[in-house]
Amino acid sequence: MIEPRQSDLSVGKQCSLLSISRSSFYYTPKGESEMNLALMRQIDEQFLETPFFGVRQMTWHLKNEGHPVNEKRIRRLMRLMGLMPIYQAAVRPRAHGYPAVRTCRIRHD
């Protein structure tokens, strides 16, 4: 796509023709740290045991095991892993005297 060694057009000109910034051409992603990968393994193991744990409960669980984590980090890692807890929906009253129904919410993407 962009050829840095081409003498006709500079890298800046090629980037502007493609409507991307020059800094995004040079950007190389870092990836996740070893600590985050270890946390992700532990989150995955716990999520298999308790699929109803959300971000707050997972943060509480990991803090009790001695990990220095906060909700923001756990939310980002769970979102990265694609984990959504199973939770019970609110009670919705039915019309015409029918009993209220509770449904189990499972997110399907």
C-alpha positions as CSV (number, residue, x, y, z in Angstrom):
1,M,0.0,0.0,0.0
2,I,2.6,2.6,1.1
3,E,6.1,2.1,-0.2
4,P,8.6,4.0,1.9
5,R,11.5,3.6,-0.6
6,Q,9.6,5.0,-3.6
7,S,11.4,8.1,-4.8
8,D,8.5,9.6,-6.7
9,L,6.3,10.2,-3.7
10,S,7.3,10.8,-0.1
11,V,5.8,8.8,2.8
12,G,3.8,11.9,3.8
13,K,2.4,12.4,0.4
14,Q,1.4,8.7,0.1
15,C,-0.3,8.9,3.5
16,S,-2.2,12.0,2.6
17,L,-3.4,10.4,-0.7
18,L,-4.7,7.5,1.4
19,S,-6.2,9.8,4.0
20,I,-4.3,8.4,6.9
21,S,-2.0,10.2,9.3
22,R,1.8,9.6,8.9
23,S,2.1,8.6,12.6
24,S,-0.4,5.7,12.0
25,F,1.9,4.4,9.3
26,Y,4.8,4.2,11.7
27,Y,2.7,2.9,14.7
28,T,3.4,-0.7,15.9
29,P,1.0,-2.1,18.5
30,K,2.6,-3.2,21.8
31,G,0.2,-6.1,22.8
32,E,-0.7,-7.0,26.3
33,S,1.7,-7.3,29.2
34,E,2.5,-10.5,31.0
35,M,0.5,-9.4,34.0
36,N,-2.6,-8.7,31.9
37,L,-2.3,-12.1,30.2
38,A,-2.1,-13.8,33.7
39,L,-5.1,-11.8,34.8
40,M,-7.0,-12.8,31.7
41,R,-6.3,-16.4,32.4
42,Q,-7.5,-16.0,35.9
43,I,-10.6,-14.1,34.8
44,D,-11.4,-16.9,32.3
45,E,-11.0,-19.6,34.9
46,Q,-13.3,-17.8,37.3
47,F,-15.8,-16.9,34.6
48,L,-16.2,-20.6,33.7
49,E,-17.0,-21.3,37.4
50,T,-19.3,-18.3,37.9
51,P,-20.6,-16.9,34.6
52,F,-22.8,-14.5,36.4
53,F,-19.9,-12.5,37.7
54,G,-19.8,-9.0,36.2
55,V,-17.0,-6.5,36.4
56,R,-17.6,-5.5,40.0
57,Q,-17.7,-9.0,41.3
58,M,-14.7,-10.1,39.3
59,T,-12.7,-7.1,40.6
60,W,-13.7,-8.0,44.1
61,H,-12.7,-11.6,43.6
62,L,-9.3,-10.7,42.2
63,K,-8.6,-8.1,44.9
64,N,-9.4,-10.8,47.5
65,E,-6.8,-13.0,45.9
66,G,-4.2,-10.2,46.2
67,H,-4.1,-8.7,42.7
68,P,-3.8,-4.9,42.4
69,V,-6.6,-4.3,40.0
70,N,-9.4,-1.8,39.5
71,E,-12.8,-1.9,37.7
72,K,-11.5,0.0,34.7
73,R,-8.8,-2.7,33.9
74,I,-11.1,-5.6,34.5
75,R,-13.8,-4.0,32.3
76,R,-11.3,-3.5,29.5
77,L,-10.0,-7.1,29.7
78,M,-13.4,-8.7,29.9
79,R,-14.5,-6.6,26.9
80,L,-11.3,-7.7,25.1
81,M,-12.1,-11.3,25.8
82,G,-15.7,-11.0,24.8
83,L,-17.1,-12.0,28.2
84,M,-20.6,-10.9,29.1
85,P,-22.2,-12.1,32.4
86,I,-25.5,-14.0,32.4
87,Y,-27.9,-11.9,34.5
88,Q,-31.5,-12.0,35.4
89,A,-33.7,-9.4,33.8
90,A,-36.0,-7.1,35.7
91,V,-39.5,-8.3,36.5
92,R,-41.9,-6.9,33.8
93,P,-45.5,-7.0,34.8
94,R,-47.9,-8.5,32.3
95,A,-51.1,-6.9,31.3
96,H,-54.6,-8.4,31.9
97,G,-53.7,-10.2,35.1
98,Y,-51.1,-12.6,33.8
99,P,-48.2,-13.3,36.2
100,A,-44.9,-11.4,35.9
101,V,-42.2,-13.1,33.9
102,R,-38.5,-13.3,34.7
103,T,-36.2,-14.0,31.8
104,C,-32.5,-14.9,31.6
105,R,-30.5,-12.6,29.5
106,I,-27.7,-14.1,27.5
107,R,-26.1,-11.9,25.0
108,H,-25.5,-13.4,21.6
109,D,-23.3,-11.6,19.1
